[in-house]
């Protein structure tokens, strides 16, 4: 899944995780960052990568200031 194809909010969260990780794969979710090292963990990002955005329902995204 491409990060650019994610819905608003989730897209910003994935972009932040990518920036924080320093990865060069900015638009490819499965290569953008190590899912297991994020607060959301691997299972969350795996579901998002499969297109299951329901796991995101109710999540509050905070502190998205870029460095």
PDBQT receptor file of N, H, CA, C and O in Angstrom, charges set to zero:
ATOM      1  N   UNK A   1       0.846  -1.174   0.000  1.00  0.00    +0.000 N 
ATOM      2  CA  UNK A   1       0.000   0.000   0.000  1.00  0.00    +0.000 C 
ATOM      3  C   UNK A   1       0.892   1.238   0.000  1.00  0.00    +0.000 C 
ATOM      4  O   UNK A   1       1.933   1.278   0.657  1.00  0.00    +0.000 OA
ATOM      5  N   UNK A   2       0.466   2.226  -0.739  1.00  0.00    +0.000 N 
ATOM      6  H   UNK A   2      -0.380   2.194  -1.273  1.00  0.00    +0.000 HD
ATOM      7  CA  UNK A   2       1.187   3.499  -0.761  1.00  0.00    +0.000 C 
ATOM      8  C   UNK A   2       0.678   4.401   0.360  1.00  0.00    +0.000 C 
ATOM      9  O   UNK A   2      -0.524   4.465   0.620  1.00  0.00    +0.000 OA
ATOM     10  N   UNK A   3       1.581   5.078   1.005  1.00  0.00    +0.000 N 
ATOM     11  H   UNK A   3       2.557   5.026   0.794  1.00  0.00    +0.000 HD
ATOM     12  CA  UNK A   3       1.194   6.018   2.055  1.00  0.00    +0.000 C 
ATOM     13  C   UNK A   3       0.289   7.103   1.483  1.00  0.00    +0.000 C 
ATOM     14  O   UNK A   3      -0.639   7.555   2.153  1.00  0.00    +0.000 OA
ATOM     15  N   UNK A   4       0.549   7.516   0.269  1.00  0.00    +0.000 N 
ATOM     16  H   UNK A   4       1.303   7.149  -0.275  1.00  0.00    +0.000 HD
ATOM     17  CA  UNK A   4      -0.266   8.568  -0.353  1.00  0.00    +0.000 C 
ATOM     18  C   UNK A   4      -1.707   8.134  -0.577  1.00  0.00    +0.000 C 
ATOM     19  O   UNK A   4      -2.570   8.986  -0.786  1.00  0.00    +0.000 OA
ATOM     20  N   UNK A   5      -1.997   6.826  -0.538  1.00  0.00    +0.000 N 
ATOM     21  H   UNK A   5      -1.295   6.134  -0.368  1.00  0.00    +0.000 HD
ATOM     22  CA  UNK A   5      -3.358   6.315  -0.730  1.00  0.00    +0.000 C 
ATOM     23  C   UNK A   5      -4.126   6.165   0.581  1.00  0.00    +0.000 C 
ATOM     24  O   UNK A   5      -5.305   5.813   0.563  1.00  0.00    +0.000 OA
ATOM     25  N   UNK A   6      -3.485   6.422   1.704  1.00  0.00    +0.000 N 
ATOM     26  H   UNK A   6      -2.527   6.708   1.719  1.00  0.00    +0.000 HD
ATOM     27  CA  UNK A   6      -4.140   6.286   2.997  1.00  0.00    +0.000 C 
ATOM     28  C   UNK A   6      -5.099   7.447   3.248  1.00  0.00    +0.000 C 
ATOM     29  O   UNK A   6      -4.902   8.534   2.704  1.00  0.00    +0.000 OA
ATOM     30  N   UNK A   7      -6.135   7.233   4.064  1.00  0.00    +0.000 N 
ATOM     31  H   UNK A   7      -6.294   6.350   4.506  1.00  0.00    +0.000 HD
ATOM     32  CA  UNK A   7      -7.055   8.321   4.397  1.00  0.00    +0.000 C 
ATOM     33  C   UNK A   7      -6.374   9.362   5.284  1.00  0.00    +0.000 C 
ATOM     34  O   UNK A   7      -5.382   9.066   5.950  1.00  0.00    +0.000 OA
ATOM     35  N   UNK A   8      -6.917  10.591   5.288  1.00  0.00    +0.000 N 
ATOM     36  H   UNK A   8      -7.723  10.832   4.747  1.00  0.00    +0.000 HD
ATOM     37  CA  UNK A   8      -6.352  11.651   6.134  1.00  0.00    +0.000 C 
ATOM     38  C   UNK A   8      -6.252  11.190   7.590  1.00  0.00    +0.000 C 
ATOM     39  O   UNK A   8      -7.070  10.398   8.058  1.00  0.00    +0.000 OA
ATOM     40  N   UNK A   9      -5.282  11.675   8.269  1.00  0.00    +0.000 N 
ATOM     41  H   UNK A   9      -4.617  12.318   7.889  1.00  0.00    +0.000 HD
ATOM     42  CA  UNK A   9      -5.025  11.274   9.654  1.00  0.00    +0.000 C 
ATOM     43  C   UNK A   9      -4.088  10.084   9.681  1.00  0.00    +0.000 C 
ATOM     44  O   UNK A   9      -3.014  10.143  10.280  1.00  0.00    +0.000 OA
ATOM     45  N   UNK A  10      -4.487   9.027   9.045  1.00  0.00    +0.000 N 
ATOM     46  H   UNK A  10      -5.359   8.980   8.559  1.00  0.00    +0.000 HD
ATOM     47  CA  UNK A  10      -3.646   7.841   8.955  1.00  0.00    +0.000 C 
ATOM     48  C   UNK A  10      -2.452   8.113   8.057  1.00  0.00    +0.000 C 
ATOM     49  O   UNK A  10      -1.342   7.649   8.318  1.00  0.00    +0.000 OA
ATOM     50  N   UNK A  11      -2.694   8.864   7.006  1.00  0.00    +0.000 N 
ATOM     51  H   UNK A  11      -3.596   9.241   6.794  1.00  0.00    +0.000 HD
ATOM     52  CA  UNK A  11      -1.606   9.252   6.096  1.00  0.00    +0.000 C 
ATOM     53  C   UNK A  11      -0.565  10.073   6.855  1.00  0.00    +0.000 C 
ATOM     54  O   UNK A  11       0.633   9.820   6.730  1.00  0.00    +0.000 OA
ATOM     55  N   UNK A  12      -1.012  11.051   7.639  1.00  0.00    +0.000 N 
ATOM     56  H   UNK A  12      -1.986  11.257   7.741  1.00  0.00    +0.000 HD
ATOM     57  CA  UNK A  12      -0.094  11.899   8.399  1.00  0.00    +0.000 C 
ATOM     58  C   UNK A  12       0.682  11.090   9.440  1.00  0.00    +0.000 C 
ATOM     59  O   UNK A  12       1.865  11.337   9.670  1.00  0.00    +0.000 OA
ATOM     60  N   UNK A  13       0.009  10.126  10.063  1.00  0.00    +0.000 N 
ATOM     61  H   UNK A  13      -0.953   9.926   9.875  1.00  0.00    +0.000 HD
ATOM     62  CA  UNK A  13       0.670   9.281  11.046  1.00  0.00    +0.000 C 
ATOM     63  C   UNK A  13       1.767   8.449  10.386  1.00  0.00    +0.000 C 
ATOM     64  O   UNK A  13       2.876   8.358  10.913  1.00  0.00    +0.000 OA
ATOM     65  N   UNK A  14       1.468   7.849   9.247  1.00  0.00    +0.000 N 
ATOM     66  H   UNK A  14       0.568   7.923   8.819  1.00  0.00    +0.000 HD
ATOM     67  CA  UNK A  14       2.461   7.040   8.533  1.00  0.00    +0.000 C 
ATOM     68  C   UNK A  14       3.627   7.907   8.057  1.00  0.00    +0.000 C 
ATOM     69  O   UNK A  14       4.781   7.480   8.108  1.00  0.00    +0.000 OA
ATOM     70  N   UNK A  15       3.329   9.117   7.598  1.00  0.00    +0.000 N 
ATOM     71  H   UNK A  15       2.392   9.463   7.557  1.00  0.00    +0.000 HD
ATOM     72  CA  UNK A  15       4.393  10.030   7.168  1.00  0.00    +0.000 C 
ATOM     73  C   UNK A  15       5.299  10.382   8.341  1.00  0.00    +0.000 C 
ATOM     74  O   UNK A  15       6.520  10.444   8.192  1.00  0.00    +0.000 OA
ATOM     75  N   UNK A  16       4.699  10.612   9.511  1.00  0.00    +0.000 N 
ATOM     76  H   UNK A  16       3.707  10.561   9.632  1.00  0.00    +0.000 HD
ATOM     77  CA  UNK A  16       5.501  10.935  10.694  1.00  0.00    +0.000 C 
ATOM     78  C   UNK A  16       6.395   9.763  11.082  1.00  0.00    +0.000 C 
ATOM     79  O   UNK A  16       7.575   9.948  11.381  1.00  0.00    +0.000 OA
ATOM     80  N   UNK A  17       5.832   8.557  11.076  1.00  0.00    +0.000 N 
ATOM     81  H   UNK A  17       4.874   8.406  10.833  1.00  0.00    +0.000 HD
ATOM     82  CA  UNK A  17       6.632   7.376  11.419  1.00  0.00    +0.000 C 
ATOM     83  C   UNK A  17       7.777   7.203  10.424  1.00  0.00    +0.000 C 
ATOM     84  O   UNK A  17       8.878   6.804  10.804  1.00  0.00    +0.000 OA
ATOM     85  N   UNK A  18       7.519   7.500   9.158  1.00  0.00    +0.000 N 
ATOM     86  H   UNK A  18       6.624   7.824   8.849  1.00  0.00    +0.000 HD
ATOM     87  CA  UNK A  18       8.549   7.406   8.129  1.00  0.00    +0.000 C 
ATOM     88  C   UNK A  18       9.649   8.427   8.369  1.00  0.00    +0.000 C 
ATOM     89  O   UNK A  18      10.831   8.089   8.306  1.00  0.00    +0.000 OA
ATOM     90  N   UNK A  19       9.284   9.649   8.638  1.00  0.00    +0.000 N 
ATOM     91  H   UNK A  19       8.324   9.925   8.689  1.00  0.00    +0.000 HD
ATOM     92  CA  UNK A  19      10.261  10.715   8.885  1.00  0.00    +0.000 C 
ATOM     93  C   UNK A  19      11.088  10.392  10.131  1.00  0.00    +0.000 C 
ATOM     94  O   UNK A  19      12.310  10.539  10.130  1.00  0.00    +0.000 OA
ATOM     95  N   UNK A  20      10.408   9.952  11.189  1.00  0.00    +0.000 N 
ATOM     96  H   UNK A  20       9.415   9.833  11.190  1.00  0.00    +0.000 HD
ATOM     97  CA  UNK A  20      11.109   9.623  12.433  1.00  0.00    +0.000 C 
ATOM     98  C   UNK A  20      12.097   8.482  12.248  1.00  0.00    +0.000 C 
ATOM     99  O   UNK A  20      13.128   8.440  12.919  1.00  0.00    +0.000 OA
ATOM    100  N   UNK A  21      11.793   7.557  11.346  1.00  0.00    +0.000 N 
ATOM    101  H   UNK A  21      10.955   7.591  10.800  1.00  0.00    +0.000 HD
ATOM    102  CA  UNK A  21      12.667   6.399  11.146  1.00  0.00    +0.000 C 
ATOM    103  C   UNK A  21      13.863   6.713  10.256  1.00  0.00    +0.000 C 
ATOM    104  O   UNK A  21      14.871   6.009  10.295  1.00  0.00    +0.000 OA
ATOM    105  N   UNK A  22      13.752   7.781   9.444  1.00  0.00    +0.000 N 
ATOM    106  H   UNK A  22      12.933   8.354   9.412  1.00  0.00    +0.000 HD
ATOM    107  CA  UNK A  22      14.832   8.131   8.537  1.00  0.00    +0.000 C 
ATOM    108  C   UNK A  22      14.897   7.256   7.305  1.00  0.00    +0.000 C 
ATOM    109  O   UNK A  22      15.913   7.241   6.610  1.00  0.00    +0.000 OA
ATOM    110  N   UNK A  23      13.834   6.530   7.025  1.00  0.00    +0.000 N 
ATOM    111  H   UNK A  23      13.010   6.542   7.591  1.00  0.00    +0.000 HD
ATOM    112  CA  UNK A  23      13.796   5.620   5.879  1.00  0.00    +0.000 C 
ATOM    113  C   UNK A  23      13.782   6.395   4.565  1.00  0.00    +0.000 C 
ATOM    114  O   UNK A  23      13.270   7.512   4.497  1.00  0.00    +0.000 OA
ATOM    115  N   UNK A  24      14.342   5.797   3.537  1.00  0.00    +0.000 N 
ATOM    116  H   UNK A  24      14.758   4.890   3.593  1.00  0.00    +0.000 HD
ATOM    117  CA  UNK A  24      14.357   6.400   2.207  1.00  0.00    +0.000 C 
ATOM    118  C   UNK A  24      13.138   6.002   1.381  1.00  0.00    +0.000 C 
ATOM    119  O   UNK A  24      12.913   6.558   0.305  1.00  0.00    +0.000 OA
ATOM    120  N   UNK A  25      12.357   5.055   1.866  1.00  0.00    +0.000 N 
ATOM    121  H   UNK A  25      12.539   4.604   2.740  1.00  0.00    +0.000 HD
ATOM    122  CA  UNK A  25      11.183   4.567   1.142  1.00  0.00    +0.000 C 
ATOM    123  C   UNK A  25       9.950   5.320   1.619  1.00  0.00    +0.000 C 
ATOM    124  O   UNK A  25       9.140   4.785   2.376  1.00  0.00    +0.000 OA
ATOM    125  N   UNK A  26       9.813   6.549   1.177  1.00  0.00    +0.000 N 
ATOM    126  H   UNK A  26      10.471   6.984   0.562  1.00  0.00    +0.000 HD
ATOM    127  CA  UNK A  26       8.810   7.447   1.726  1.00  0.00    +0.000 C 
ATOM    128  C   UNK A  26       7.371   7.107   1.380  1.00  0.00    +0.000 C 
ATOM    129  O   UNK A  26       6.479   7.505   2.130  1.00  0.00    +0.000 OA
ATOM    130  N   UNK A  27       7.084   6.398   0.294  1.00  0.00    +0.000 N 
ATOM    131  H   UNK A  27       7.809   6.076  -0.315  1.00  0.00    +0.000 HD
ATOM    132  CA  UNK A  27       5.696   6.192  -0.078  1.00  0.00    +0.000 C 
ATOM    133  C   UNK A  27       5.255   4.738  -0.040  1.00  0.00    +0.000 C 
ATOM    134  O   UNK A  27       4.091   4.453  -0.323  1.00  0.00    +0.000 OA
ATOM    135  N   UNK A  28       6.127   3.823   0.294  1.00  0.00    +0.000 N 
ATOM    136  H   UNK A  28       7.073   4.055   0.524  1.00  0.00    +0.000 HD
ATOM    137  CA  UNK A  28       5.785   2.412   0.325  1.00  0.00    +0.000 C 
ATOM    138  C   UNK A  28       5.625   1.989   1.785  1.00  0.00    +0.000 C 
ATOM    139  O   UNK A  28       6.615   1.854   2.503  1.00  0.00    +0.000 OA
ATOM    140  N   UNK A  29       4.389   1.780   2.224  1.00  0.00    +0.000 N 
ATOM    141  H   UNK A  29       3.585   1.890   1.641  1.00  0.00    +0.000 HD
ATOM    142  CA  UNK A  29       4.122   1.537   3.648  1.00  0.00    +0.000 C 
ATOM    143  C   UNK A  29       4.898   0.355   4.210  1.00  0.00    +0.000 C 
ATOM    144  O   UNK A  29       5.394   0.423   5.335  1.00  0.00    +0.000 OA
ATOM    145  N   UNK A  30       5.011  -0.720   3.453  1.00  0.00    +0.000 N 
ATOM    146  H   UNK A  30       4.608  -0.775   2.539  1.00  0.00    +0.000 HD
ATOM    147  CA  UNK A  30       5.691  -1.885   4.020  1.00  0.00    +0.000 C 
ATOM    148  C   UNK A  30       7.204  -1.713   4.124  1.00  0.00    +0.000 C 
ATOM    149  O   UNK A  30       7.873  -2.535   4.750  1.00  0.00    +0.000 OA
ATOM    150  N   UNK A  31       7.749  -0.666   3.526  1.00  0.00    +0.000 N 
ATOM    151  H   UNK A  31       7.205   0.002   3.018  1.00  0.00    +0.000 HD
ATOM    152  CA  UNK A  31       9.185  -0.387   3.637  1.00  0.00    +0.000 C 
ATOM    153  C   UNK A  31       9.486   0.949   4.325  1.00  0.00    +0.000 C 
ATOM    154  O   UNK A  31      10.650   1.268   4.566  1.00  0.00    +0.000 OA
ATOM    155  N   UNK A  32       8.461   1.720   4.638  1.00  0.00    +0.000 N 
ATOM    156  H   UNK A  32       7.516   1.460   4.442  1.00  0.00    +0.000 HD
ATOM    157  CA  UNK A  32       8.640   3.086   5.126  1.00  0.00    +0.000 C 
ATOM    158  C   UNK A  32       9.249   3.161   6.523  1.00  0.00    +0.000 C 
ATOM    159  O   UNK A  32       9.959   4.117   6.837  1.00  0.00    +0.000 OA
ATOM    160  N   UNK A  33       8.979   2.162   7.365  1.00  0.00    +0.000 N 
ATOM    161  H   UNK A  33       8.402   1.385   7.110  1.00  0.00    +0.000 HD
ATOM    162  CA  UNK A  33       9.511   2.147   8.731  1.00  0.00    +0.000 C 
ATOM    163  C   UNK A  33       9.284   0.764   9.314  1.00  0.00    +0.000 C 
ATOM    164  O   UNK A  33       8.500  -0.024   8.785  1.00  0.00    +0.000 OA
ATOM    165  N   UNK A  34       9.972   0.478  10.401  1.00  0.00    +0.000 N 
ATOM    166  H   UNK A  34      10.609   1.118  10.831  1.00  0.00    +0.000 HD
ATOM    167  CA  UNK A  34       9.797  -0.808  11.081  1.00  0.00    +0.000 C 
ATOM    168  C   UNK A  34       8.520  -0.740  11.917  1.00  0.00    +0.000 C 
ATOM    169  O   UNK A  34       8.464  -0.031  12.922  1.00  0.00    +0.000 OA
ATOM    170  N   UNK A  35       7.523  -1.463  11.505  1.00  0.00    +0.000 N 
ATOM    171  H   UNK A  35       7.568  -2.039  10.689  1.00  0.00    +0.000 HD
ATOM    172  CA  UNK A  35       6.210  -1.393  12.159  1.00  0.00    +0.000 C 
ATOM    173  C   UNK A  35       6.267  -1.755  13.629  1.00  0.00    +0.000 C 
ATOM    174  O   UNK A  35       5.555  -1.164  14.442  1.00  0.00    +0.000 OA
ATOM    175  N   UNK A  36       7.092  -2.705  13.976  1.00  0.00    +0.000 N 
ATOM    176  H   UNK A  36       7.669  -3.185  13.316  1.00  0.00    +0.000 HD
ATOM    177  CA  UNK A  36       7.113  -3.203  15.355  1.00  0.00    +0.000 C 
ATOM    178  C   UNK A  36       7.712  -2.208  16.342  1.00  0.00    +0.000 C 
ATOM    179  O   UNK A  36       7.487  -2.328  17.547  1.00  0.00    +0.000 OA
ATOM    180  N   UNK A  37       8.462  -1.237  15.858  1.00  0.00    +0.000 N 
ATOM    181  H   UNK A  37       8.644  -1.140  14.880  1.00  0.00    +0.000 HD
ATOM    182  CA  UNK A  37       9.080  -0.269  16.764  1.00  0.00    +0.000 C 
ATOM    183  C   UNK A  37       8.207   0.966  16.981  1.00  0.00    +0.000 C 
ATOM    184  O   UNK A  37       8.594   1.865  17.728  1.00  0.00    +0.000 OA
ATOM    185  N   UNK A  38       7.039   1.025  16.345  1.00  0.00    +0.000 N 
ATOM    186  H   UNK A  38       6.724   0.295  15.739  1.00  0.00    +0.000 HD
ATOM    187  CA  UNK A  38       6.130   2.156  16.522  1.00  0.00    +0.000 C 
ATOM    188  C   UNK A  38       5.203   1.895  17.696  1.00  0.00    +0.000 C 
ATOM    189  O   UNK A  38       5.025   0.744  18.096  1.00  0.00    +0.000 OA
ATOM    190  N   UNK A  39       4.610   2.944  18.257  1.00  0.00    +0.000 N 
ATOM    191  H   UNK A  39       4.755   3.878  17.933  1.00  0.00    +0.000 HD
ATOM    192  CA  UNK A  39       3.645   2.737  19.346  1.00  0.00    +0.000 C 
ATOM    193  C   UNK A  39       2.439   1.890  18.913  1.00  0.00    +0.000 C 
ATOM    194  O   UNK A  39       1.804   1.241  19.744  1.00  0.00    +0.000 OA
ATOM    195  N   UNK A  40       2.130   1.899  17.612  1.00  0.00    +0.000 N 
ATOM    196  H   UNK A  40       2.646   2.426  16.937  1.00  0.00    +0.000 HD
ATOM    197  CA  UNK A  40       0.969   1.156  17.109  1.00  0.00    +0.000 C 
ATOM    198  C   UNK A  40       1.265  -0.343  16.961  1.00  0.00    +0.000 C 
ATOM    199  O   UNK A  40       0.360  -1.173  17.039  1.00  0.00    +0.000 OA
ATOM    200  N   UNK A  41       2.516  -0.667  16.751  1.00  0.00    +0.000 N 
ATOM    201  H   UNK A  41       3.251   0.008  16.687  1.00  0.00    +0.000 HD
ATOM    202  CA  UNK A  41       3.019  -2.028  16.618  1.00  0.00    +0.000 C 
ATOM    203  C   UNK A  41       2.663  -2.669  15.273  1.00  0.00    +0.000 C 
ATOM    204  O   UNK A  41       1.912  -2.105  14.477  1.00  0.00    +0.000 OA
ATOM    205  N   UNK A  42       3.212  -3.839  15.046  1.00  0.00    +0.000 N 
ATOM    206  H   UNK A  42       3.823  -4.297  15.693  1.00  0.00    +0.000 HD
ATOM    207  CA  UNK A  42       3.145  -4.547  13.769  1.00  0.00    +0.000 C 
ATOM    208  C   UNK A  42       1.717  -4.898  13.340  1.00  0.00    +0.000 C 
ATOM    209  O   UNK A  42       1.355  -4.681  12.184  1.00  0.00    +0.000 OA
ATOM    210  N   UNK A  43       0.908  -5.433  14.245  1.00  0.00    +0.000 N 
ATOM    211  H   UNK A  43       1.201  -5.609  15.184  1.00  0.00    +0.000 HD
ATOM    212  CA  UNK A  43      -0.437  -5.880  13.864  1.00  0.00    +0.000 C 
ATOM    213  C   UNK A  43      -1.282  -4.740  13.305  1.00  0.00    +0.000 C 
ATOM    214  O   UNK A  43      -2.023  -4.929  12.341  1.00  0.00    +0.000 OA
ATOM    215  N   UNK A  44      -1.171  -3.564  13.905  1.00  0.00    +0.000 N 
ATOM    216  H   UNK A  44      -0.568  -3.411  14.688  1.00  0.00    +0.000 HD
ATOM    217  CA  UNK A  44      -1.910  -2.392  13.435  1.00  0.00    +0.000 C 
ATOM    218  C   UNK A  44      -1.521  -2.060  11.995  1.00  0.00    +0.000 C 
ATOM    219  O   UNK A  44      -2.387  -1.936  11.130  1.00  0.00    +0.000 OA
ATOM    220  N   UNK A  45      -0.219  -1.916  11.739  1.00  0.00    +0.000 N 
ATOM    221  H   UNK A  45       0.485  -2.017  12.442  1.00  0.00    +0.000 HD
ATOM    222  CA  UNK A  45       0.238  -1.522  10.406  1.00  0.00    +0.000 C 
ATOM    223  C   UNK A  45       0.004  -2.623   9.378  1.00  0.00    +0.000 C 
ATOM    224  O   UNK A  45      -0.211  -2.334   8.201  1.00  0.00    +0.000 OA
ATOM    225  N   UNK A  46       0.043  -3.859   9.802  1.00  0.00    +0.000 N 
ATOM    226  H   UNK A  46       0.218  -4.094  10.758  1.00  0.00    +0.000 HD
ATOM    227  CA  UNK A  46      -0.248  -4.962   8.898  1.00  0.00    +0.000 C 
ATOM    228  C   UNK A  46      -1.690  -4.879   8.404  1.00  0.00    +0.000 C 
ATOM    229  O   UNK A  46      -1.960  -5.075   7.219  1.00  0.00    +0.000 OA
ATOM    230  N   UNK A  47      -2.604  -4.590   9.309  1.00  0.00    +0.000 N 
ATOM    231  H   UNK A  47      -2.385  -4.431  10.271  1.00  0.00    +0.000 HD
ATOM    232  CA  UNK A  47      -4.009  -4.441   8.919  1.00  0.00    +0.000 C 
ATOM    233  C   UNK A  47      -4.204  -3.228   7.997  1.00  0.00    +0.000 C 
ATOM    234  O   UNK A  47      -4.952  -3.302   7.022  1.00  0.00    +0.000 OA
ATOM    235  N   UNK A  48      -3.543  -2.136   8.301  1.00  0.00    +0.000 N 
ATOM    236  H   UNK A  48      -2.935  -2.076   9.093  1.00  0.00    +0.000 HD
ATOM    237  CA  UNK A  48      -3.628  -0.946   7.449  1.00  0.00    +0.000 C 
ATOM    238  C   UNK A  48      -3.086  -1.270   6.067  1.00  0.00    +0.000 C 
ATOM    239  O   UNK A  48      -3.685  -0.884   5.063  1.00  0.00    +0.000 OA
ATOM    240  N   UNK A  49      -1.971  -1.966   5.999  1.00  0.00    +0.000 N 
ATOM    241  H   UNK A  49      -1.483  -2.279   6.814  1.00  0.00    +0.000 HD
ATOM    242  CA  UNK A  49      -1.356  -2.327   4.722  1.00  0.00    +0.000 C 
ATOM    243  C   UNK A  49      -2.287  -3.209   3.887  1.00  0.00    +0.000 C 
ATOM    244  O   UNK A  49      -2.228  -3.179   2.658  1.00  0.00    +0.000 OA
ATOM    245  N   UNK A  50      -3.137  -3.986   4.541  1.00  0.00    +0.000 N 
ATOM    246  H   UNK A  50      -3.184  -4.010   5.539  1.00  0.00    +0.000 HD
ATOM    247  CA  UNK A  50      -4.113  -4.832   3.851  1.00  0.00    +0.000 C 
ATOM    248  C   UNK A  50      -5.376  -4.066   3.462  1.00  0.00    +0.000 C 
ATOM    249  O   UNK A  50      -6.258  -4.616   2.802  1.00  0.00    +0.000 OA
ATOM    250  N   UNK A  51      -5.464  -2.794   3.870  1.00  0.00    +0.000 N 
ATOM    251  H   UNK A  51      -4.748  -2.348   4.406  1.00  0.00    +0.000 HD
ATOM    252  CA  UNK A  51      -6.629  -1.978   3.545  1.00  0.00    +0.000 C 
ATOM    253  C   UNK A  51      -7.722  -2.006   4.593  1.00  0.00    +0.000 C 
ATOM    254  O   UNK A  51      -8.813  -1.485   4.362  1.00  0.00    +0.000 OA
ATOM    255  N   UNK A  52      -7.446  -2.608   5.748  1.00  0.00    +0.000 N 
ATOM    256  H   UNK A  52      -6.559  -3.031   5.936  1.00  0.00    +0.000 HD
ATOM    257  CA  UNK A  52      -8.415  -2.652   6.839  1.00  0.00    +0.000 C 
ATOM    258  C   UNK A  52      -8.237  -1.413   7.707  1.00  0.00    +0.000 C 
ATOM    259  O   UNK A  52      -7.488  -1.433   8.683  1.00  0.00    +0.000 OA
ATOM    260  N   UNK A  53      -8.926  -0.338   7.349  1.00  0.00    +0.000 N 
ATOM    261  H   UNK A  53      -9.535  -0.321   6.555  1.00  0.00    +0.000 HD
ATOM    262  CA  UNK A  53      -8.787   0.926   8.067  1.00  0.00    +0.000 C 
ATOM    263  C   UNK A  53      -9.661   0.970   9.319  1.00  0.00    +0.000 C 
ATOM    264  O   UNK A  53      -9.600   1.941  10.074  1.00  0.00    +0.000 OA
ATOM    265  N   UNK A  54     -10.466  -0.055   9.553  1.00  0.00    +0.000 N 
ATOM    266  H   UNK A  54     -10.516  -0.843   8.940  1.00  0.00    +0.000 HD
ATOM    267  CA  UNK A  54     -11.316  -0.086  10.741  1.00  0.00    +0.000 C 
ATOM    268  C   UNK A  54     -10.490  -0.125  12.019  1.00  0.00    +0.000 C 
ATOM    269  O   UNK A  54     -10.950   0.340  13.062  1.00  0.00    +0.000 OA
ATOM    270  N   UNK A  55      -9.278  -0.672  11.960  1.00  0.00    +0.000 N 
ATOM    271  H   UNK A  55      -8.904  -1.050  11.113  1.00  0.00    +0.000 HD
ATOM    272  CA  UNK A  55      -8.431  -0.705  13.160  1.00  0.00    +0.000 C 
ATOM    273  C   UNK A  55      -8.024   0.703  13.572  1.00  0.00    +0.000 C 
ATOM    274  O   UNK A  55      -7.621   0.927  14.713  1.00  0.00    +0.000 OA
ATOM    275  N   UNK A  56      -8.127   1.643  12.655  1.00  0.00    +0.000 N 
ATOM    276  H   UNK A  56      -8.454   1.461  11.728  1.00  0.00    +0.000 HD
ATOM    277  CA  UNK A  56      -7.772   3.035  12.930  1.00  0.00    +0.000 C 
ATOM    278  C   UNK A  56      -8.936   3.802  13.555  1.00  0.00    +0.000 C 
ATOM    279  O   UNK A  56      -8.729   4.849  14.169  1.00  0.00    +0.000 OA
ATOM    280  N   UNK A  57     -10.139   3.297  13.407  1.00  0.00    +0.000 N 
ATOM    281  H   UNK A  57     -10.308   2.446  12.909  1.00  0.00    +0.000 HD
ATOM    282  CA  UNK A  57     -11.321   3.978  13.933  1.00  0.00    +0.000 C 
ATOM    283  C   UNK A  57     -11.185   4.211  15.434  1.00  0.00    +0.000 C 
ATOM    284  O   UNK A  57     -10.982   3.277  16.210  1.00  0.00    +0.000 OA
ATOM    285  N   UNK A  58     -11.301   5.450  15.814  1.00  0.00    +0.000 N 
ATOM    286  H   UNK A  58     -11.466   6.208  15.183  1.00  0.00    +0.000 HD
ATOM    287  CA  UNK A  58     -11.224   5.797  17.222  1.00  0.00    +0.000 C 
ATOM    288  C   UNK A  58      -9.834   6.122  17.726  1.00  0.00    +0.000 C 
ATOM    289  O   UNK A  58      -9.684   6.581  18.858  1.00  0.00    +0.000 OA
ATOM    290  N   UNK A  59      -8.813   5.895  16.914  1.00  0.00    +0.000 N 
ATOM    291  H   UNK A  59      -8.935   5.522  15.994  1.00  0.00    +0.000 HD
ATOM    292  CA  UNK A  59      -7.457   6.236  17.331  1.00  0.00    +0.000 C 
ATOM    293  C   UNK A  59      -7.281   7.751  17.294  1.00  0.00    +0.000 C 
ATOM    294  O   UNK A  59      -7.777   8.415  16.384  1.00  0.00    +0.000 OA
ATOM    295  N   UNK A  60      -6.601   8.277  18.247  1.00  0.00    +0.000 N 
ATOM    296  H   UNK A  60      -6.198   7.738  18.986  1.00  0.00    +0.000 HD
ATOM    297  CA  UNK A  60      -6.333   9.706  18.284  1.00  0.00    +0.000 C 
ATOM    298  C   UNK A  60      -4.879   9.942  17.899  1.00  0.00    +0.000 C 
ATOM    299  O   UNK A  60      -3.961   9.433  18.541  1.00  0.00    +0.000 OA
ATOM    300  N   UNK A  61      -4.687  10.713  16.855  1.00  0.00    +0.000 N 
ATOM    301  H   UNK A  61      -5.433  11.127  16.333  1.00  0.00    +0.000 HD
ATOM    302  CA  UNK A  61      -3.340  11.025  16.382  1.00  0.00    +0.000 C 
ATOM    303  C   UNK A  61      -2.927  12.360  16.992  1.00  0.00    +0.000 C 
ATOM    304  O   UNK A  61      -3.603  13.373  16.812  1.00  0.00    +0.000 OA
ATOM    305  N   UNK A  62      -1.828  12.349  17.703  1.00  0.00    +0.000 N 
ATOM    306  H   UNK A  62      -1.278  11.527  17.849  1.00  0.00    +0.000 HD
ATOM    307  CA  UNK A  62      -1.344  13.572  18.362  1.00  0.00    +0.000 C 
ATOM    308  C   UNK A  62       0.136  13.761  18.074  1.00  0.00    +0.000 C 
ATOM    309  O   UNK A  62       0.828  12.843  17.634  1.00  0.00    +0.000 OA
ATOM    310  N   UNK A  63       0.596  14.964  18.330  1.00  0.00    +0.000 N 
ATOM    311  H   UNK A  63       0.034  15.710  18.687  1.00  0.00    +0.000 HD
ATOM    312  CA  UNK A  63       2.017  15.280  18.262  1.00  0.00    +0.000 C 
ATOM    313  C   UNK A  63       2.624  14.941  16.895  1.00  0.00    +0.000 C 
ATOM    314  O   UNK A  63       3.569  14.157  16.810  1.00  0.00    +0.000 OA
ATOM    315  N   UNK A  64       2.087  15.524  15.847  1.00  0.00    +0.000 N 
ATOM    316  H   UNK A  64       1.319  16.161  15.916  1.00  0.00    +0.000 HD
ATOM    317  CA  UNK A  64       2.591  15.257  14.501  1.00  0.00    +0.000 C 
ATOM    318  C   UNK A  64       3.500  16.374  13.991  1.00  0.00    +0.000 C 
ATOM    319  O   UNK A  64       3.667  16.534  12.781  1.00  0.00    +0.000 OA
ATOM    320  N   UNK A  65       4.076  17.133  14.887  1.00  0.00    +0.000 N 
ATOM    321  H   UNK A  65       3.941  17.004  15.870  1.00  0.00    +0.000 HD
ATOM    322  CA  UNK A  65       4.994  18.178  14.464  1.00  0.00    +0.000 C 
ATOM    323  C   UNK A  65       6.236  17.560  13.840  1.00  0.00    +0.000 C 
ATOM    324  O   UNK A  65       6.824  16.627  14.388  1.00  0.00    +0.000 OA
ATOM    325  N   UNK A  66       6.623  18.085  12.697  1.00  0.00    +0.000 N 
ATOM    326  H   UNK A  66       6.145  18.843  12.252  1.00  0.00    +0.000 HD
ATOM    327  CA  UNK A  66       7.829  17.579  12.046  1.00  0.00    +0.000 C 
ATOM    328  C   UNK A  66       9.057  18.197  12.679  1.00  0.00    +0.000 C 
ATOM    329  O   UNK A  66       9.037  19.336  13.144  1.00  0.00    +0.000 OA
ATOM    330  N   UNK A  67      10.112  17.430  12.685  1.00  0.00    +0.000 N 
ATOM    331  H   UNK A  67      10.129  16.504  12.307  1.00  0.00    +0.000 HD
ATOM    332  CA  UNK A  67      11.366  17.912  13.288  1.00  0.00    +0.000 C 
ATOM    333  C   UNK A  67      12.009  18.957  12.415  1.00  0.00    +0.000 C 
ATOM    334  O   UNK A  67      13.070  19.480  12.757  1.00  0.00    +0.000 OA
TER     335      UNK A  67
